[in-house]
Amino acid sequence: MARLETRWKLSQNRGRREQELIAAQLEASADSVERALAALTRRHLAAE
């Protein structure tokens, strides 16, 4: 049986301020996928 593992990567290797700037840029996008990614990033920041 094969096993597949995945990971989320939401710019955790960057500082908090930079993560907030990234989220702000994604939120301003016309692309709904990018706005959804911004929401995930915000949730990650709130959990810290």
C-alpha positions in Angstrom: 0.0 0.0 0.0 1.3 3.5 -0.9 1.1 6.4 1.5 0.8 10.1 0.5 1.6 12.9 3.0 0.8 16.5 2.3 1.8 19.8 4.1 0.4 23.3 4.2 2.8 26.1 3.5 1.5 29.6 4.3 4.8 31.6 4.5 5.5 30.3 8.0 9.2 30.9 7.3 8.6 34.6 7.1 8.2 37.1 9.9 4.7 38.0 11.2 4.7 41.5 9.6 5.6 40.0 6.3 2.9 37.4 6.6 0.4 40.1 7.3 1.5 42.1 4.2 1.2 38.9 2.1 -2.3 38.3 3.5 -3.3 41.9 2.7 -2.1 41.6 -0.9 -4.0 38.3 -1.3 -7.2 39.9 0.2 -7.0 42.7 -2.4 -6.9 40.3 -5.3 -9.8 39.8 -7.7 -9.1 36.1 -7.7 -11.4 34.2 -5.3 -8.7 31.5 -4.7 -6.2 34.1 -3.6 -8.8 35.7 -1.2 -9.5 32.2 0.2 -5.7 31.8 0.8 -5.7 35.1 2.6 -8.4 33.9 4.9 -6.4 30.7 5.7 -3.3 32.9 6.3 -5.3 35.1 8.7 -6.6 32.1 10.6 -3.0 30.8 10.9 -1.9 34.2 12.3 -4.8 34.3 14.7 -3.9 30.9 16.1 -0.4 31.9 17.0 
